[in-house]
C-alpha cells in the first residue's frame, strides 16, 4: 500500500474545517482517540450519534541512530450519548496511520472504545476527557494501549 492514501482523507478534513458548511458541527483539538493522538477533529451531529473525523499523531519524535520516528494518520469515531445525560458518552474508534522509523515503515490500524465526559455538555463548547483501550495492529502483531485523553471542542 502507498502512504499517499492518507492524503485524500486529510484534504477532506481540512476542506470541511475551512468551509464549515455543516450547521450541526463542532471542531476540536486535543490528545486522545477522538483526535487520533495529538491532533484535530471535526464533528458532525446526527440524531442519535456523533461522527468525529480526526487527523493526528500517536507518536512523533527523533531517536539517535534511528532518526525520525512517527505514527501519524486519520481516524473516525462514532460517539453516542443516547443512554446517558448530556455530559456522558461512549464511543467506538477506527483509524489508519503510517508508522515510520529509519529503516522501516508500515501502516498501523487502530480500533478502540472509549468513555467521554464533556464538562460543559456534549452540545456546548468546552473541555472533554476520555479513557479507553486502543488496539493497534502493526508489524503483524497487536498492541494494546490504554488512552487517557483531553481536548477542547468549539
C-alpha positions in Angstrom: 0.0 0.0 0.0 1.1 3.5 -0.7 1.2 6.1 2.1 -0.4 8.7 -0.3 -3.7 7.0 0.6 -3.7 9.2 3.7 -3.6 12.4 1.7 -7.2 12.3 0.5 -8.9 12.0 3.9 -6.6 14.7 5.2 -7.6 17.0 2.4 -11.3 16.2 3.1 -10.9 17.1 6.8 -9.1 20.3 6.0 -11.7 21.4 3.5 -14.5 20.7 6.0 -12.8 22.8 8.6 -12.1 25.6 6.2 -15.6 25.7 4.7 -17.6 24.9 7.8 -20.6 24.0 5.7 -22.4 21.8 8.3 -24.8 23.6 10.6 -24.6 21.0 13.4 -20.8 20.6 13.5 -18.0 21.3 16.0 -14.2 21.4 15.8 -11.8 20.0 18.4 -8.2 20.0 19.4 -6.6 17.7 21.9 -4.9 14.5 22.7 -6.7 11.1 22.7 -8.6 8.8 20.4 -11.1 11.5 19.4 -8.2 13.4 17.9 -6.2 10.4 16.6 -3.5 11.0 19.2 -2.3 14.6 19.4 -4.4 16.3 16.7 -7.6 18.0 15.5 -11.1 16.7 14.9 -14.3 17.7 13.0 -17.6 16.6 14.4 -20.9 16.2 12.6 -24.0 15.8 14.8 -26.6 13.2 13.8 -29.9 12.3 15.5 -28.5 9.7 17.9 -24.8 9.8 17.5 -21.8 12.0 16.5 -19.2 11.4 13.8 -15.7 12.6 14.6 -13.2 12.8 11.7 -9.7 13.3 13.0 -6.1 13.8 11.9 -3.2 13.4 14.4 -0.1 11.7 15.6 0.1 9.0 18.2 3.9 9.4 18.3 6.4 11.8 16.8 10.0 12.0 17.8 13.6 11.5 17.0 15.9 8.8 18.2 19.7 8.8 18.0 20.8 6.2 15.4 17.1 5.7 14.4 16.2 9.1 13.0 12.6 10.4 12.8 10.0 8.2 14.3 6.4 8.9 13.5 3.0 7.3 13.7 0.5 9.8 12.2 -2.8 9.3 10.4 -6.5 9.6 10.3 -9.4 8.3 12.4 -13.2 8.0 12.6 -15.1 7.9 15.9 -18.8 7.2 16.4 -20.0 8.6 19.7 -23.4 8.1 21.4 -24.9 9.6 24.5 -28.4 8.2 24.0 -28.3 6.3 27.3 -26.7 9.0 29.4 -27.2 12.6 30.1 -25.5 15.3 28.0 -22.2 15.1 29.9 -21.5 11.3 29.4 -20.9 9.4 26.1 -19.5 6.2 24.8 -17.7 5.7 21.5 -16.0 3.4 19.0 -12.9 4.4 17.0 -11.2 3.1 13.9 -8.0 4.6 12.5 -5.3 4.2 9.9 -1.8 5.6 10.4 1.6 5.4 8.7 4.3 4.3 11.1 7.8 5.3 10.1 11.3 4.6 11.5 14.6 5.0 9.9 14.8 1.6 8.1 11.2 0.6 8.5 7.7 1.9 7.6 4.3 0.3 7.6 0.6 1.0 8.1 -0.9 0.7 11.5 -4.6 0.0 12.1 -6.4 1.1 15.3 -9.6 0.0 16.9 -10.9 1.1 20.2 -13.7 2.0 22.6 -13.9 4.9 24.9 -15.9 6.7 27.6 -16.0 10.5 27.2 -17.0 13.1 29.8 -18.0 16.6 28.5 -17.5 19.1 31.3 -19.9 21.6 29.7 -22.2 19.1 27.9 -21.8 17.4 24.6 -23.5 20.1 22.6 -21.6 23.1 24.1 -18.1 24.4 23.7 -15.8 23.2 26.4 -13.3 20.6 27.7 -13.7 16.9 27.5 -11.9 13.9 29.0 -11.8 10.4 27.7 -10.5 7.0 28.7 -10.5 3.6 27.0 -8.5 0.8 25.3 -7.0 1.1 21.8 -5.8 -2.0 19.9 -3.2 -1.2 17.3 -2.2 -3.8 14.6 1.3 -3.1 13.4 4.2 -5.2 12.2 2.0 -8.4 12.3 1.2 -8.0 16.0 -1.5 -6.5 18.1 -0.5 -3.9 20.7 -3.0 -2.9 23.5 -2.7 0.7 24.8 -4.8 2.5 27.4 -5.7 6.0 26.3 -6.4 8.9 28.6 -7.2 11.9 26.6 -8.1 15.6 27.0 -9.5 18.0 24.4 -11.5 21.1 23.8 -14.4 21.4 21.3 -15.5 24.7 19.8 
